[in-house]
Amino acid sequence: MGRITARRRVARVTVGERTSVREDVLAVEEPLEIRVGGKPLSITMRTPGHDIELAAGFLVSEGVISRPDEFATGRYCAGASADGNTYNVLDITLASGVAPPAASLDRAFYTTSSCGLCGKASIDAVRSTSAYDVHDDPLTIDAATLAGFPGLLRAGQEVFEKTGGLHAAALFDGCSGELLVLREDVGRHNAVDKVVGWALNAGRLPGRGLVLMVSGRAGFELTQKASMAGIPMLAAVSAPSSLAAELADEVGMTLVGFLRGDSMVVYAGRERVVNETAGAAGEARAGRGGDGAADAASADRFSESQEKVSVA
């Protein structure tokens, strides 16, 4: 497998202090060409590692496959590049009877590490229809449990600790709060594809009862990837986009943004997030003779103001 990190001598400059030269660690970014049945499909810039999961998750996201038995094998192409690197071209074989990717899915250009939709042949091809429906997913999760996910995500980011240059995505069991899988990559969409690929191979699709947690923002492409995998909740430490919120509403997903500390903003599907500790606090205030109705109204006004600031 290719390198995940690389070392480079850098100059550390601080205004008013002597410049120092030292060795730093960088996250590796290399192209991966994904082929299906020998035919090139896409080139994405990624951090090497878990490439077969990445390709499998990518195919789920594009609606090519939705079950593990539809994915047969994945192998690197020997001597695929002039320098002899055999780890940057991956050929996927689909199971017998599975239709190959439609011509409309061919990427006209490579996919950058920051964009999961760049190079789409047409804007009409952006929206994909999932094989799964999450409207009836019974997942509910306590806000206190959800608030603990960013810390668990951050603690598991081993390469980020060395480089500071990688995104992370993880799947949590919404019932137990258990971290099931975590993947890192220079591309946020690649990190998501890797965990979706893991879920496919582990027989966890559709992702009923799961929460997809990402280290950055929640754009349309990440929301769509979660929907295509049948995952009912996407949570992010940063902001969602308007199109992401619209898509979450449309497909019945819960979308949580600004998940930091003990607060969060729920942009869609708020019925899945319960705040049990708030109920206990309300009972305590009532016992002290406080005006629970007034407190609740005040909290609602504060929440609405925070949402407006967050969306802006």
Buried (B, 14 or more C-beta within 10 A) or exposed (E): EBEBBEEEEEEEEEEEEEEEEEEBBBBBBBBBBBBBEEEEBBBBBBBBBBBBBBBBBBBBBBBBBBBBEBBEEBEBBEEBEEEEBBBBBBBBBBEEEBEEBEEEBBBEEBBBBEBBBBBBBEEEBEEBEBBBEBEEBEBBBBBBBBBBBBEBBEEBBEBBEBBEBBBBBBBBBBBEBEBBBBBBBBBBBBBBBBBBBBBBBEEBBBBBBBBBBBBBBBBBBBBBBBBBBBBBBBBBBBBBBEBBBBBBEEBBBBBBBBBEEEEBBBBBBEEBBBBEEBEEBBEEBEEEEEEEEEBEEEBEEEEEEBBEEBBE
